Amino acid sequence: MAKDAAAKKVPGGGGVESTVKKIAKKIAGKGRRDAAKKPVAAKAAAAIDASNNIVSDDPAPNDAVNVDTKTIDFYDMSDTLTPYVEAWEWQKTLVDARLRSLDPKNAEHEVAEAKRRGDPPPIFQDRDCLILVQHPPVVTLGTGSTSDNLKFDPEDVNAPFAVHRTERGGEATYHGPGQLVIYPVFNLREHQTDLHWYMRSLEEVAIKAMRELGVENPGRVEGLTGAWANVPPSGAQEKEAASTPLAEKPHKVAAIGVRARRWVTYHGMAFNVCPDLNDFTSIVPCGIGDRPVGSIAQLLAKREGIVSTEEGSYGGGGDGGGEVFEDAALMATSKSALLKAFESVFKVDLNKRGGPPPLRALKAGDKIKCDSCRYLC
């Protein structure tokens, strides 16, 4: 998939089940290479506790607040490539507005100020919302991550990707075309004030979507965050044989890293549909150098993903090169499955809004600063 593409159109999809069968057949027919694998002594990455991908200033007990279905605003910008910094600014502005709305005096003042200026009233600031995008190729680092998991110098003029350090938890992550990224801006006081519940729920969204798309054995890998495919049955994960072919090993399909400020969330989940897996070889993905990264397209084709270590990479057909499946139909079908799963897991109805979030209406007043943050380890 071309890295300098300015935009990528994704047509609407049809029924998920029938479309997936056609796509799987089509991908499988692209041909299979049996080139010899080049095993590389993978440097074992330390197991990452799921909580390391959370940054928050709000430790609190688990308490369910809302069990009824609620309507949230949905901004679908995934038919074009949205620069990472632009979507990042959307999220931070929405979070600032959401936090201001928690104080009734602030909310009343901002409505009055908007009216005085002739601006639209900030009607969306007290509502949860979901943003869906695709990004041009970029690498992000979590708050506590180091550059050790970058396999290039980000200051080099010839660096393959721009690198941004963000507020989320987690290690180095790649975003690019062919990957659906969801950014929920949720007030967890209206759901559950439990960030571990929130992380597990995001994982469940990806697992449900993979299951509907026909991916085999989606699930979780003990001690590691995200959503995976080819997961052995419960209790059998420790018995994974060294001789198991790479294509049959657990593949990470969805990466998750979140931040919460006064229980309002941002950042989120990246779901690999048909990205160029070669791009993951420029980093040690999520700091995990001994397990493959995969995609829906690669898994439906029964191919192996990419393992990227500090020393090198292997998989993807034998030479460390990933196979690129540019498939608009698969993107559309995957988006449908992902959104359906999101509504089911979080018990919400998505109210689609046109265009990006109305930031002009949300930027009134001084931004609320985050006084402190801490890891929930």
VEXBABA-885289 format. One record per residue (C-alpha): residue in one letter; x, y, z. Coordinates in steps of 0.5 Angstrom, whole numbers, plus 500, padded with zeros to 3 digits. Layout:
<vexlums>
VEXLUM  code   xx   yy   zz
VEXLUM     a    X    Y    Z
...
</vexlums>
This chain:
<vexlums>
VEXLUM  code   xx   yy   zz
VEXLUM     m  500  500  500
VEXLUM     a  503  507  498
VEXLUM     k  506  511  504
VEXLUM     d  505  517  500
VEXLUM     a  498  516  498
VEXLUM     a  494  522  500
VEXLUM     a  487  519  501
VEXLUM     k  484  512  501
VEXLUM     k  477  511  499
VEXLUM     v  473  505  502
VEXLUM     p  466  504  499
VEXLUM     g  461  501  503
VEXLUM     g  460  494  505
VEXLUM     g  455  489  504
VEXLUM     g  453  483  509
VEXLUM     v  459  481  513
VEXLUM     e  459  473  513
VEXLUM     s  458  472  505
VEXLUM     t  463  478  504
VEXLUM     v  468  475  508
VEXLUM     k  468  468  505
VEXLUM     k  469  471  498
VEXLUM     i  475  475  501
VEXLUM     a  478  469  504
VEXLUM     k  477  465  497
VEXLUM     k  480  471  493
VEXLUM     i  486  472  498
VEXLUM     a  488  465  498
VEXLUM     g  488  465  491
VEXLUM     k  493  470  491
VEXLUM     g  498  465  491
VEXLUM     r  503  462  497
VEXLUM     r  510  462  497
VEXLUM     d  514  456  501
VEXLUM     a  520  460  501
VEXLUM     a  525  458  507
VEXLUM     k  524  461  513
VEXLUM     k  530  465  516
VEXLUM     p  529  464  524
VEXLUM     v  533  469  528
VEXLUM     a  534  468  535
VEXLUM     a  529  473  538
VEXLUM     k  531  476  544
VEXLUM     a  525  475  549
VEXLUM     a  521  481  551
VEXLUM     a  519  482  558
VEXLUM     a  512  480  559
VEXLUM     i  507  486  559
VEXLUM     d  502  487  564
VEXLUM     a  496  489  561
VEXLUM     s  495  495  566
VEXLUM     n  502  498  563
VEXLUM     n  498  500  557
VEXLUM     i  494  505  562
VEXLUM     v  496  512  564
VEXLUM     s  491  515  569
VEXLUM     d  490  520  575
VEXLUM     d  484  516  577
VEXLUM     p  485  510  581
VEXLUM     a  478  508  584
VEXLUM     p  474  502  585
VEXLUM     n  470  498  580
VEXLUM     d  463  500  580
VEXLUM     a  458  499  574
VEXLUM     v  454  506  573
VEXLUM     n  450  505  567
VEXLUM     v  447  498  564
VEXLUM     d  442  501  559
VEXLUM     t  444  503  552
VEXLUM     k  446  510  551
VEXLUM     t  447  514  544
VEXLUM     i  454  517  543
VEXLUM     d  456  521  537
VEXLUM     f  460  518  532
VEXLUM     y  465  521  527
VEXLUM     d  467  516  521
VEXLUM     m  473  519  518
VEXLUM     s  476  513  516
VEXLUM     d  475  514  508
VEXLUM     t  481  518  508
VEXLUM     l  488  518  511
VEXLUM     t  488  523  517
VEXLUM     p  495  525  520
VEXLUM     y  496  523  527
VEXLUM     v  497  530  530
VEXLUM     e  490  532  527
VEXLUM     a  486  526  530
VEXLUM     w  491  527  537
VEXLUM     e  488  534  537
VEXLUM     w  481  532  536
VEXLUM     q  482  528  542
VEXLUM     k  485  533  547
VEXLUM     t  480  538  545
VEXLUM     l  474  533  546
VEXLUM     v  477  531  553
VEXLUM     d  478  538  555
VEXLUM     a  471  540  553
VEXLUM     r  468  534  557
VEXLUM     l  472  536  563
VEXLUM     r  469  543  563
VEXLUM     s  462  540  562
VEXLUM     l  463  536  569
VEXLUM     d  462  543  572
VEXLUM     p  455  546  571
VEXLUM     k  458  553  572
VEXLUM     n  463  552  567
VEXLUM     a  458  549  562
VEXLUM     e  453  555  563
VEXLUM     h  459  560  562
VEXLUM     e  461  557  555
VEXLUM     v  454  557  553
VEXLUM     a  453  564  554
VEXLUM     e  460  566  551
VEXLUM     a  459  562  545
VEXLUM     k  452  566  544
VEXLUM     r  456  572  545
VEXLUM     r  461  571  540
VEXLUM     g  456  568  535
VEXLUM     d  459  561  535
VEXLUM     p  455  555  535
VEXLUM     p  453  553  542
VEXLUM     p  458  547  545
VEXLUM     i  452  542  545
VEXLUM     f  457  536  544
VEXLUM     q  461  537  550
VEXLUM     d  457  533  555
VEXLUM     r  457  527  550
VEXLUM     d  461  521  549
VEXLUM     c  464  520  542
VEXLUM     l  468  515  538
VEXLUM     i  472  517  532
VEXLUM     l  474  512  527
VEXLUM     v  480  514  523
VEXLUM     q  486  511  518
VEXLUM     h  493  514  519
VEXLUM     p  499  515  514
VEXLUM     p  505  511  516
VEXLUM     v  507  514  523
VEXLUM     v  510  511  530
VEXLUM     t  508  513  537
VEXLUM     l  511  512  543
VEXLUM     g  507  511  550
VEXLUM     t  509  516  556
VEXLUM     g  513  511  559
VEXLUM     s  516  508  553
VEXLUM     t  524  508  551
VEXLUM     s  527  509  544
VEXLUM     d  530  502  545
VEXLUM     n  524  499  541
VEXLUM     l  525  504  535
VEXLUM     k  530  500  530
VEXLUM     f  532  507  527
VEXLUM     d  534  514  529
VEXLUM     p  528  518  529
VEXLUM     e  532  525  528
VEXLUM     d  535  522  522
VEXLUM     v  532  526  515
VEXLUM     n  532  519  512
VEXLUM     a  528  516  518
VEXLUM     p  522  511  515
VEXLUM     f  517  514  519
VEXLUM     a  515  520  524
VEXLUM     v  515  519  531
VEXLUM     h  511  522  536
VEXLUM     r  511  521  544
VEXLUM     t  504  521  547
VEXLUM     e  500  521  553
VEXLUM     r  498  514  553
VEXLUM     g  501  507  556
VEXLUM     g  504  502  552
VEXLUM     e  511  502  548
VEXLUM     a  512  503  541
VEXLUM     t  506  502  536
VEXLUM     y  506  503  528
VEXLUM     h  499  506  525
VEXLUM     g  498  506  517
VEXLUM     p  494  505  512
VEXLUM     g  490  499  512
VEXLUM     q  489  499  520
VEXLUM     l  482  502  523
VEXLUM     v  484  506  529
VEXLUM     i  478  507  534
VEXLUM     y  479  513  539
VEXLUM     p  473  513  544
VEXLUM     v  472  519  548
VEXLUM     f  468  516  554
VEXLUM     n  466  519  561
VEXLUM     l  467  512  565
VEXLUM     r  463  515  571
VEXLUM     e  457  513  566
VEXLUM     h  460  506  565
VEXLUM     q  465  503  570
VEXLUM     t  470  507  573
VEXLUM     d  475  501  572
VEXLUM     l  480  502  567
VEXLUM     h  482  495  567
VEXLUM     w  474  493  565
VEXLUM     y  475  499  560
VEXLUM     m  482  495  557
VEXLUM     r  478  488  557
VEXLUM     s  472  491  553
VEXLUM     l  476  494  548
VEXLUM     e  480  487  547
VEXLUM     e  473  484  547
VEXLUM     v  471  489  541
VEXLUM     a  477  486  537
VEXLUM     i  476  479  539
VEXLUM     k  468  479  537
VEXLUM     a  470  483  530
VEXLUM     m  475  478  529
VEXLUM     r  470  472  530
VEXLUM     e  465  475  526
VEXLUM     l  470  476  520
VEXLUM     g  472  468  520
VEXLUM     v  479  469  524
VEXLUM     e  481  463  527
VEXLUM     n  481  462  535
VEXLUM     p  481  470  537
VEXLUM     g  482  471  544
VEXLUM     r  487  474  549
VEXLUM     v  494  472  551
VEXLUM     e  496  471  558
VEXLUM     g  500  477  561
VEXLUM     l  500  481  554
VEXLUM     t  495  486  552
VEXLUM     g  491  487  546
VEXLUM     a  487  482  542
VEXLUM     w  490  476  538
VEXLUM     a  489  470  533
VEXLUM     n  490  463  533
VEXLUM     v  490  463  541
VEXLUM     p  490  456  544
VEXLUM     p  485  453  548
VEXLUM     s  485  456  555
VEXLUM     g  490  452  559
VEXLUM     a  494  450  553
VEXLUM     q  498  456  552
VEXLUM     e  504  454  556
VEXLUM     k  504  448  552
VEXLUM     e  505  451  545
VEXLUM     a  511  447  542
VEXLUM     a  517  450  539
VEXLUM     s  516  446  533
VEXLUM     t  509  450  532
VEXLUM     p  509  453  525
VEXLUM     l  509  461  525
VEXLUM     a  503  461  521
VEXLUM     e  499  457  527
VEXLUM     k  502  461  533
VEXLUM     p  498  467  536
VEXLUM     h  498  473  532
VEXLUM     k  497  480  535
VEXLUM     v  492  484  531
VEXLUM     a  489  489  535
VEXLUM     a  494  494  540
VEXLUM     i  491  498  545
VEXLUM     g  494  504  549
VEXLUM     v  489  509  553
VEXLUM     r  490  515  557
VEXLUM     a  484  517  562
VEXLUM     r  484  524  566
VEXLUM     r  478  525  571
VEXLUM     w  475  518  568
VEXLUM     v  475  521  561
VEXLUM     t  478  517  556
VEXLUM     y  482  518  550
VEXLUM     h  487  514  545
VEXLUM     g  485  507  544
VEXLUM     m  485  501  539
VEXLUM     a  489  500  533
VEXLUM     f  486  494  529
VEXLUM     n  490  491  523
VEXLUM     v  486  489  517
VEXLUM     c  490  490  511
VEXLUM     p  496  494  513
VEXLUM     d  503  493  510
VEXLUM     l  506  488  515
VEXLUM     n  513  490  513
VEXLUM     d  512  497  516
VEXLUM     f  512  493  523
VEXLUM     t  519  491  522
VEXLUM     s  522  498  524
VEXLUM     i  520  497  531
VEXLUM     v  519  492  536
VEXLUM     p  512  492  536
VEXLUM     c  509  494  543
VEXLUM     g  516  492  546
VEXLUM     i  514  484  544
VEXLUM     g  520  481  540
VEXLUM     d  518  474  540
VEXLUM     r  511  474  537
VEXLUM     p  508  475  531
VEXLUM     v  504  481  529
VEXLUM     g  498  479  524
VEXLUM     s  492  482  520
VEXLUM     i  486  480  518
VEXLUM     a  488  479  511
VEXLUM     q  494  475  512
VEXLUM     l  490  471  517
VEXLUM     l  484  469  512
VEXLUM     a  490  467  507
VEXLUM     k  493  462  512
VEXLUM     r  499  466  512
VEXLUM     e  504  468  517
VEXLUM     g  505  474  520
VEXLUM     i  512  478  522
VEXLUM     v  516  477  528
VEXLUM     s  520  484  529
VEXLUM     t  526  483  534
VEXLUM     e  532  488  536
VEXLUM     e  536  484  532
VEXLUM     g  532  483  525
VEXLUM     s  525  480  523
VEXLUM     y  523  474  520
VEXLUM     g  516  471  517
VEXLUM     g  511  474  512
VEXLUM     g  514  469  507
VEXLUM     g  521  467  509
VEXLUM     d  525  474  508
VEXLUM     g  522  478  513
VEXLUM     g  517  482  508
VEXLUM     g  510  482  509
VEXLUM     e  505  481  504
VEXLUM     v  500  487  502
VEXLUM     f  493  486  501
VEXLUM     e  490  492  498
VEXLUM     d  483  490  499
VEXLUM     a  477  496  500
VEXLUM     a  472  490  501
VEXLUM     l  475  487  506
VEXLUM     m  476  494  510
VEXLUM     a  469  496  509
VEXLUM     t  467  489  512
VEXLUM     s  472  489  517
VEXLUM     k  469  496  519
VEXLUM     s  462  494  519
VEXLUM     a  464  488  524
VEXLUM     l  468  493  529
VEXLUM     l  463  498  530
VEXLUM     k  458  492  531
VEXLUM     a  462  489  536
VEXLUM     f  463  496  539
VEXLUM     e  456  497  540
VEXLUM     s  455  490  543
VEXLUM     v  460  491  548
VEXLUM     f  459  498  550
VEXLUM     k  452  498  550
VEXLUM     v  451  504  546
VEXLUM     d  448  506  539
VEXLUM     l  453  510  534
VEXLUM     n  450  516  532
VEXLUM     k  454  518  526
VEXLUM     r  455  525  525
VEXLUM     g  458  529  519
VEXLUM     g  465  531  518
VEXLUM     p  470  531  524
VEXLUM     p  468  533  531
VEXLUM     p  466  541  531
VEXLUM     l  472  543  535
VEXLUM     r  471  551  534
VEXLUM     a  465  550  538
VEXLUM     l  469  546  544
VEXLUM     k  475  551  544
VEXLUM     a  472  556  549
VEXLUM     g  475  558  555
VEXLUM     d  481  555  558
VEXLUM     k  483  548  558
VEXLUM     i  484  544  564
VEXLUM     k  491  542  566
VEXLUM     c  492  535  568
VEXLUM     d  496  536  575
VEXLUM     s  498  529  575
VEXLUM     c  498  522  572
VEXLUM     r  501  515  575
VEXLUM     y  501  508  572
VEXLUM     l  497  503  574
VEXLUM     c  502  497  575
</vexlums>
